[in-house]
Amino acid sequence: MKTAPILLSVLLLAMAKLPLGCGSRIQQSPKPAAMGPNTPAAQASVAPEPVVKPLPLPATGPMVIITSPVKDEEVNSTDVGVFLEVKDWPGDRGAHVHVVLDDLPPEDVADPMLPTVFRHVKPGLHVARAFACRSDHVSYKNPAALATVWFRVAGEGKGAPLDPAAPTLTFNQPGAVCSRDAAKRLPVDFLLSGVAMDDLAAWRVRVSLDGEQKFVLDASNYLDVFLPPLEAGEHAVRLELMDSRGRAMKANFAWSERIVSVR
């Protein structure tokens, strides 16, 4: 069955580089030792219906290609450079690319002609994703805007238990720090790849804030959905993949939690 990357977005962050925005650097809360990237999220009996109905994905937009590493390549260095090619840039002067390795925070790439280098990468299987973003760091939603490459780093040692055949959740935003003004209307942006178009109806994304479920999205949704205003202090935002009945589903990085500091 032919698959296509499905870009999903809920907003939780304002512009990372503007005075009232959130920082592009992301703090990620530690995962329990027993949970790996493929560990399903906590079980739920019944998930509520999605609060936002899906719309068709846009067919046109920027195209991002990872030229190195290539699929299934074995890299003989623990320093891995991700090289890109970007086509069909839109008119947004602030448009740029984010590059993500495994579940690390996204790296901003202002000049796609220069590689993004990840240092001290452990031996084993890894996944790199690169995707085009608007000036506010929210990803473009056309399928060609996301590129994914699975590769290996040579050497002995156990890496994370990843599965290239499983769907992969990419948590793009929020950033680590937000001003109080920006926190009045915060977004989250995330992507789901490796899911067949015909299977989208079986997937949901639960969004929780500080341990409380806020809403559940249909997997093919890409509209902007905002959380309630946040008070000063630290807040945890968690995404979890589920089926239509609220049951956990196996995926790479099946849940992700990030910390936002409002100052």
C-alpha positions as a printed Julia matrix, in Angstrom:
263×3 Matrix{Float64}:
   0.0    0.0    0.0
   1.43   3.35  -1.0
   2.19   5.66   1.88
   2.63   9.37   2.13
   3.84  11.57   4.97
   0.92  13.14   6.79
   1.62  16.5    8.31
  -0.43  17.38  11.33
  -0.45  20.63  13.15
  -1.85  22.04  16.29
  -0.36  25.35  17.4
   1.44  25.74  20.69
   4.22  28.2   19.98
   4.66  31.7   18.64
   7.6   32.77  16.53
  10.77  31.39  18.07
  12.97  34.27  17.04
  10.64  37.2   17.64
  10.6   39.15  20.92
   7.17  37.83  21.9
   7.73  34.33  20.62
   8.97  31.11  22.17
  12.55  29.95  21.82
  13.27  27.45  19.08
  15.35  25.31  21.41
  13.23  22.68  23.1
  13.55  21.06  26.48
  12.37  17.49  26.5
  11.26  15.94  29.75
  12.98  12.65  30.6
  11.14   9.46  29.71
  10.66   6.73  32.26
  13.43   4.13  31.99
  10.95   1.43  31.01
   9.66   3.37  28.02
  11.39   3.34  24.65
  10.61   5.14  21.39
   8.2    2.38  20.35
   6.48   2.11  23.7
   2.76   2.91  23.31
   1.21   5.69  25.31
  -0.88   4.93  28.37
  -4.08   3.02  27.69
  -7.38   4.87  27.55
 -10.81   3.24  27.48
 -12.6    5.5   25.01
 -11.24   8.52  23.21
 -13.57  11.44  22.56
 -14.41  12.34  19.0
 -11.87  14.65  17.34
 -12.63  18.28  18.06
 -11.31  19.37  14.67
 -12.44  17.68  11.47
  -9.81  16.87   8.83
  -9.33  18.72   5.57
  -7.56  17.53   2.41
  -3.78  17.93   2.42
  -2.51  20.66   0.08
  -1.01  19.21  -3.07
   1.54  21.96  -3.69
   4.23  23.61  -1.62
   7.96  23.38  -0.94
   9.83  20.13  -1.55
  12.54  18.93   0.83
  15.01  16.15  -0.08
  17.65  14.59   2.17
  20.6   13.89  -0.13
  22.87  12.45   2.59
  22.76  10.1    4.35
  20.85   7.96   1.9
  18.37   5.22   2.73
  19.91   2.32   4.69
  23.39   3.85   4.53
  25.92   2.82   7.15
  27.77   5.92   8.36
  31.31   5.27   9.61
  31.4    8.24  11.96
  29.61   9.27  15.12
  29.35  12.79  13.67
  26.56  12.67  11.1
  25.96  15.47   8.63
  22.49  15.79   7.1
  22.6   17.39   3.64
  19.49  18.83   2.01
  18.04  19.99  -1.27
  15.04  22.3   -1.18
  12.86  23.2   -4.15
   9.85  25.44  -4.77
  10.33  27.81  -1.86
   7.17  29.86  -1.2
   7.0   33.64  -0.97
   7.4   33.65   2.83
  10.77  35.38   3.33
  11.19  33.71   6.71
  10.64  30.19   5.42
  13.3   27.71   6.55
  13.9   24.04   7.27
  13.89  22.07  10.51
  16.02  18.93  10.82
  15.3   16.31  13.49
  17.38  13.29  14.46
  15.4   10.63  16.33
  13.61  12.41  19.19
  16.1   15.26  19.56
  14.88  18.88  19.41
  14.53  20.34  15.89
  17.49  22.22  14.47
  16.76  25.4   12.5
  18.42  25.5    9.08
  18.54  28.99   7.64
  20.77  27.94   4.72
  19.91  24.48   3.33
  23.16  24.56   1.33
  25.01  23.91   4.61
  24.77  20.52   6.38
  23.27  20.07   9.83
  25.79  18.08  11.9
  24.75  15.85  14.81
  27.7   14.88  16.98
  28.33  11.8   19.11
  25.53   9.79  17.5
  25.41   6.3   19.0
  25.91   3.19  16.87
  22.72   1.61  15.56
  19.6    2.53  13.62
  18.52   6.17  13.38
  15.94   8.28  11.54
  16.5   11.8   10.19
  13.63  14.03   9.15
  13.76  17.4    7.42
  10.74  19.57   6.72
   9.98  23.06   5.49
   8.56  25.59   7.95
   6.98  29.0    7.73
   8.58  32.0    9.41
   6.64  31.14  12.61
   8.26  27.65  12.66
   5.0   25.85  11.8
   5.53  23.16   9.16
   4.11  23.25   5.65
   1.42  20.64   5.12
   2.0   19.35   1.59
   3.47  15.81   1.65
   6.63  16.79  -0.29
   7.6   19.23   2.47
   8.72  16.33   4.7
  11.67  14.04   3.94
  12.59  10.97   6.02
  15.72   8.8    5.84
  16.62   5.73   7.9
  20.34   4.99   8.3
  22.82   3.24  10.61
  25.89   4.4   12.45
  28.61   1.75  12.38
  29.96   0.31  15.61
  28.99  -1.81  18.55
  26.29  -0.92  21.0
  22.54  -0.9   21.28
  20.61   2.01  19.86
  16.99   2.91  20.44
  14.46   0.19  19.44
  13.24   1.82  16.24
  11.16   0.23  13.48
  11.29   1.71   9.95
   8.06  -0.12   9.07
   6.11   1.62  11.87
   4.64   5.12  11.78
   6.86   7.89  13.16
   5.71  10.84  15.26
   7.74  14.04  14.96
   7.11  16.74  17.56
   8.2   19.96  15.9
   7.14  22.59  18.43
   6.89  24.12  21.13
  10.09  25.83  22.12
  11.65  26.02  25.55
  10.76  29.61  26.48
   7.76  31.83  25.81
   6.9   35.33  26.88
   3.65  35.86  28.77
   2.19  37.64  25.76
   3.05  34.76  23.43
   1.64  32.26  25.94
  -1.82  33.72  25.48
  -2.11  31.88  22.15
   0.33  28.97  22.03
   0.58  26.39  19.26
   1.95  22.83  18.84
   3.18  21.55  15.51
   3.79  17.9   14.79
   4.05  15.47  11.88
   3.06  11.84  11.39
   4.76   9.85   8.64
   4.66   6.24   7.51
   0.85   5.93   7.58
  -1.07   4.81   4.51
  -3.68   7.28   3.33
  -6.4    4.62   3.63
  -5.48   4.0    7.27
  -5.66   7.56   8.57
  -9.13   7.14  10.02
  -7.7    4.63  12.51
  -5.36   7.17  14.12
  -5.87   9.9   16.7
  -3.46  12.3   18.41
  -4.18  13.19  22.02
  -2.81  16.55  23.21
  -2.41  16.99  26.97
  -1.28  19.98  28.99
   0.16  19.48  32.48
  -1.3   15.99  32.65
  -4.81  17.04  31.55
  -6.19  16.04  28.15
  -7.16  19.12  26.14
  -8.31  17.67  22.84
  -8.0   14.75  20.41
  -7.26  15.28  16.73
  -8.04  13.16  13.71
  -4.73  11.95  12.28
  -5.3   13.69   8.97
  -6.03  17.05  10.6
  -3.6   19.88   9.96
  -5.58  22.9   11.14
  -4.28  25.25  13.8
  -5.7   24.47  17.23
  -4.69  26.58  20.2
  -4.33  25.71  23.85
  -5.76  27.98  26.55
  -3.5   30.78  27.77
  -0.7   29.62  30.06
   0.34  31.24  33.3
   3.97  32.02  34.15
   6.04  28.96  35.02
   6.8   25.59  33.41
   4.2   23.53  31.55
   4.36  20.04  30.06
   2.81  19.37  26.64
   2.37  15.75  25.63
   1.33  14.13  22.34
   0.15  10.51  22.23
  -0.84   8.31  19.29
  -4.04   6.29  19.72
  -6.6    4.41  17.69
 -10.19   5.65  17.31
 -11.14   3.94  20.59
  -8.37   5.53  22.6
  -6.08   2.5   22.68
  -2.32   2.97  22.47
  -0.72   2.23  19.1
   2.85   1.15  18.43
   4.95   3.75  16.64
   8.36   5.35  16.69
   8.26   7.97  19.45
   4.65   6.99  20.18
   4.47   9.74  22.74
   6.48  12.91  23.18
   6.48  15.39  26.04
   8.12  18.78  26.04
   8.48  21.51  28.67
   7.53  25.13  27.94
   8.72  27.84  30.31
   6.53  30.96  30.34
   8.39  34.02  31.65
